[in-house]
Amino acid sequence: MDALYTAVATATHGRDGRAVSNDGQIDLQLAPPAALGGNGQGTNPEQLFAAGYAACFGSALGLVGRQAKVDVSDAAVTAEVSIGKEGEGFGLAVVLRVELPDTLDQATGRKLVEAAHQVCPYSNATRGNIEVELVIE
């Protein structure tokens, strides 16, 4: 791969610490969610992954929309990232909920969402590794 950009962030003390990007744009307190026995007084890796995946998928949808000459600028993507036991360790699963403009017909919307899933870097990174469900709303 010919890298166009490299993001750099450092986390200290795992899920109960701090995450900071090298440019200072991110400086977050980390804490396990209450559902996992934590105090919930910070963000967690699953929230960060959800935010990144939702934003990235939205950009991919915009790209394929422009290529198809279809306006999807009002689309919204919500990523639900779940963590759970998987064998001896833990695994992730994702549901991507894509809210498309009302003016877009269902067939065209489905085609664009599936095309976005093929070009989105997060989708390409997770394909074959974790379950990703696409839901069009």
C-alpha positions as CSV (number, residue, x, y, z in Angstrom):
1,M,0.0,0.0,0.0
2,D,1.2,3.5,-0.8
3,A,0.3,5.4,2.4
4,L,-1.4,8.8,1.8
5,Y,-1.6,9.6,5.5
6,T,-0.6,8.0,8.8
7,A,-2.4,8.7,12.1
8,V,-0.4,8.3,15.3
9,A,-1.9,7.9,18.7
10,T,-0.5,6.6,22.0
11,A,-2.6,4.9,24.8
12,T,-1.3,4.5,28.3
13,H,-2.8,2.2,30.9
14,G,-5.0,0.3,28.5
15,R,-8.8,0.8,28.9
16,D,-8.4,2.7,32.1
17,G,-5.9,5.4,31.0
18,R,-5.5,8.1,28.4
19,A,-5.3,8.2,24.5
20,V,-3.4,11.1,22.9
21,S,-2.7,11.7,19.2
22,N,0.7,13.0,18.2
23,D,-0.7,16.3,16.9
24,G,-2.7,16.9,20.1
25,Q,-6.1,16.8,18.4
26,I,-7.1,13.8,20.5
27,D,-6.5,13.8,24.2
28,L,-9.1,11.5,25.9
29,Q,-9.6,9.9,29.2
30,L,-10.3,6.2,28.8
31,A,-12.4,4.1,31.0
32,P,-14.3,0.8,30.7
33,P,-18.0,1.2,30.3
34,A,-20.3,0.4,33.3
35,A,-21.5,-2.6,31.3
36,L,-18.0,-4.1,31.5
37,G,-17.6,-3.3,35.2
38,G,-15.9,0.1,34.8
39,N,-16.9,3.5,36.0
40,G,-17.8,4.8,32.6
41,Q,-16.0,8.1,33.3
42,G,-14.3,8.2,29.9
43,T,-14.6,6.9,26.4
44,N,-13.6,3.4,25.4
45,P,-12.0,1.7,22.4
46,E,-15.4,0.5,21.1
47,Q,-16.8,4.1,21.0
48,L,-13.7,5.3,19.2
49,F,-13.9,2.5,16.7
50,A,-17.6,3.2,16.2
51,A,-17.0,6.9,15.6
52,G,-14.1,6.3,13.1
53,Y,-16.0,3.6,11.2
54,A,-19.2,5.7,11.0
55,A,-17.2,8.7,9.7
56,C,-15.2,6.7,7.3
57,F,-18.2,4.8,5.9
58,G,-20.0,8.1,5.5
59,S,-17.1,9.4,3.4
60,A,-17.1,6.3,1.3
61,L,-20.8,6.6,0.7
62,G,-20.3,10.2,-0.4
63,L,-17.6,9.1,-2.8
64,V,-19.7,6.4,-4.5
65,G,-22.7,8.8,-4.5
66,R,-20.7,11.4,-6.4
67,Q,-19.4,8.8,-8.8
68,A,-23.0,7.7,-9.5
69,K,-24.2,11.4,-9.6
70,V,-26.5,10.8,-6.6
71,D,-26.7,13.3,-3.8
72,V,-26.3,11.5,-0.5
73,S,-24.9,14.5,1.4
74,D,-27.7,14.3,3.9
75,A,-27.0,10.6,4.7
76,A,-26.1,9.7,8.3
77,V,-24.2,6.6,9.4
78,T,-24.5,5.2,12.9
79,A,-22.0,2.4,13.8
80,E,-22.8,0.1,16.7
81,V,-19.7,-1.8,17.9
82,S,-20.2,-4.7,20.2
83,I,-17.6,-6.5,22.2
84,G,-18.1,-10.0,23.6
85,K,-16.4,-13.3,24.4
86,E,-15.1,-15.2,21.5
87,G,-13.4,-18.5,22.3
88,E,-10.6,-17.8,24.9
89,G,-10.5,-14.1,24.1
90,F,-12.8,-11.3,22.9
91,G,-14.3,-10.3,19.5
92,L,-16.1,-7.4,17.9
93,A,-19.2,-7.2,15.8
94,V,-20.5,-4.1,13.9
95,V,-23.9,-2.9,12.8
96,L,-23.8,0.0,10.4
97,R,-27.1,1.8,10.3
98,V,-27.3,4.1,7.2
99,E,-30.0,6.7,7.1
100,L,-30.4,7.8,3.5
101,P,-32.2,10.8,2.1
102,D,-36.0,10.3,1.6
103,T,-35.6,11.3,-2.0
104,L,-33.5,8.2,-2.7
105,D,-35.3,5.0,-3.8
106,Q,-34.5,1.8,-1.9
107,A,-32.8,-0.1,-4.8
108,T,-30.4,2.8,-5.5
109,G,-29.7,3.3,-1.8
110,R,-28.9,-0.4,-1.3
111,K,-26.6,-0.3,-4.3
112,L,-24.7,2.7,-3.0
113,V,-24.4,1.3,0.5
114,E,-23.0,-2.0,-0.8
115,A,-20.6,-0.1,-3.1
116,A,-19.5,2.1,-0.1
117,H,-18.8,-1.2,1.9
118,Q,-16.4,-2.2,-0.9
119,V,-14.3,1.0,-0.8
120,C,-14.4,2.0,2.8
121,P,-11.0,1.3,4.5
122,Y,-12.7,0.2,7.7
123,S,-14.9,-2.2,5.8
124,N,-11.9,-3.6,4.0
125,A,-9.9,-4.0,7.2
126,T,-12.7,-5.8,9.0
127,R,-13.9,-8.0,6.0
128,G,-13.5,-11.6,6.9
129,N,-12.4,-10.8,10.4
130,I,-15.6,-9.6,12.2
131,E,-19.3,-9.6,11.4
132,V,-20.5,-6.4,9.8
133,E,-24.2,-6.0,9.2
134,L,-25.5,-3.2,6.9
135,V,-28.9,-1.8,7.8
136,I,-30.6,0.8,5.6
137,E,-33.0,3.0,7.4
